[in-house]
Amino acid sequence: MPSETQSTQPAKGSVLDAVRHTAMGPLTAGLLTGVVVGLLLSLLVPEEAGSLVLIVLGAMATAAVGFTVRYLTLDAGLRVQAAAFVAAALSVHLMSVVGSVSGAGIPGAQFLGIESPGFDEALKAALATPPFSTGTLLAGVIAAIIVGWAPRSGSR
């Protein structure tokens, strides 16, 4: 009687399952979410950007990154928390710098024939400056707390 062999091919799952089982999946998804949400929220920063506006928009970007990384991880270790920290800090930095620079009007610019910086120049300024400020570091810590807050449930 011939012996039956079982197939060793992995079962096909969803794209989210593939991201969860990839070592760099949560970091990649967190960075992608952070960049997209940060740049979209930068459009909402008004010309006279007050602290409250930046805090609220930064909290929205931080929550988006934190919950994205939390949803896409199977374990809540320090490596995953560090990934959320980096992605959230980058997101808030892009949002605040791009929004502040592109929305800032230069006093007397119309008399001098100077245009105010556009979105492209603001993005270049954000990418050229280091994201080490109290706001970005606080956003990273909050995202790391979101990722590692409660014990994970066994069922997914």
C-alpha positions in Angstrom: 0.0 0.0 0.0 1.5 3.3 -1.0 2.0 5.8 1.8 0.0 9.0 1.6 2.1 12.2 1.6 0.8 15.4 2.8 1.3 18.6 1.0 3.7 21.0 2.6 2.6 24.1 0.7 1.6 26.9 3.0 -2.0 27.9 3.1 -2.8 31.1 1.3 -3.8 33.8 3.6 -4.6 37.5 3.4 -2.1 40.3 2.7 -2.4 41.3 6.3 -1.3 37.9 7.4 1.7 38.1 5.2 2.6 41.5 6.7 2.2 40.1 10.2 4.5 37.2 9.5 7.2 39.3 7.9 10.0 40.6 10.1 9.9 44.1 8.7 6.2 44.2 8.0 5.0 46.3 10.9 7.8 48.8 10.5 7.1 49.2 6.8 3.4 49.5 7.3 4.0 52.0 10.2 6.3 54.1 8.1 4.0 54.1 5.1 1.0 55.1 7.3 3.1 57.7 9.0 4.3 59.4 5.8 0.9 59.3 4.1 -1.1 60.5 7.2 1.6 63.0 8.1 1.6 64.6 4.7 -2.2 64.6 4.4 -2.6 66.2 7.8 0.1 68.8 6.9 -2.5 70.3 4.5 -4.7 71.1 7.5 -2.2 73.2 9.3 -3.3 76.8 9.0 -1.1 79.8 8.2 -1.2 80.9 11.9 -0.4 77.5 13.3 -1.0 77.5 17.0 0.2 74.9 19.5 -3.3 73.4 19.9 -3.6 72.7 16.2 -0.2 71.0 16.0 -1.0 69.0 19.2 -4.4 67.7 17.9 -3.0 66.9 14.4 0.1 65.3 15.9 -2.1 63.1 18.1 -4.1 62.0 15.1 -0.9 61.0 13.2 0.5 59.3 16.3 -2.7 57.3 16.8 -2.8 56.2 13.2 0.8 54.9 13.3 0.4 53.3 16.8 -2.8 51.4 16.0 -1.5 50.4 12.5 1.6 48.8 14.0 -0.4 47.3 16.9 -2.9 45.7 14.5 -0.1 44.2 12.3 2.0 42.6 15.0 1.7 39.3 16.6 3.9 40.2 19.6 4.4 43.5 21.4 8.1 43.4 22.0 10.6 46.2 22.2 11.5 45.8 18.6 7.9 46.5 17.5 7.7 49.4 20.0 10.9 50.9 18.5 9.4 50.6 15.0 6.3 52.5 16.2 8.4 55.1 17.9 10.4 55.8 14.7 7.4 55.8 12.4 5.4 58.2 14.7 8.3 60.6 15.2 8.7 60.8 11.4 5.0 61.2 10.8 4.6 64.1 13.3 7.9 65.7 12.1 6.7 65.7 8.4 3.2 67.0 9.4 4.5 69.8 11.5 7.3 71.0 9.4 5.6 70.7 6.0 2.4 72.3 7.3 4.2 75.1 9.1 6.6 76.0 6.2 4.0 75.7 3.4 1.4 77.6 5.3 3.7 80.4 6.5 3.5 83.6 4.6 6.5 85.8 4.4 5.7 89.3 5.5 6.0 91.8 2.6 6.5 89.0 0.1 4.1 90.4 -2.4 5.9 93.8 -2.4 9.3 92.1 -3.0 7.9 89.7 -5.6 8.8 86.7 -3.5 6.5 83.7 -3.4 5.8 81.9 -0.2 7.3 78.4 0.0 5.1 75.7 -1.6 4.5 72.1 -0.7 7.6 70.9 -2.5 10.0 73.3 -0.7 8.3 72.5 2.6 8.8 68.8 2.1 12.5 69.4 1.2 12.8 71.4 4.4 11.2 68.6 6.4 13.5 66.0 4.9 16.6 68.2 5.5 16.0 68.8 9.2 16.4 66.2 11.9 13.2 65.0 13.6 14.5 65.5 17.1 12.2 67.8 19.0 10.1 67.3 22.1 6.9 66.9 20.1 8.3 64.2 17.8 9.9 62.3 20.7 6.7 62.5 22.7 4.7 61.2 19.7 7.1 58.3 19.4 6.7 57.4 23.0 2.9 57.5 22.8 2.9 55.3 19.7 5.2 52.8 21.6 2.8 52.8 24.5 -0.1 52.2 22.2 1.7 49.2 20.7 2.6 47.6 24.0 -0.2 48.7 26.2 -2.2 45.6 27.0 -1.5 41.9 26.7 -2.3 40.4 23.3 -5.3 38.2 22.9 -4.5 34.7 21.6 -7.3 34.8 18.9 -6.9 36.7 15.7 
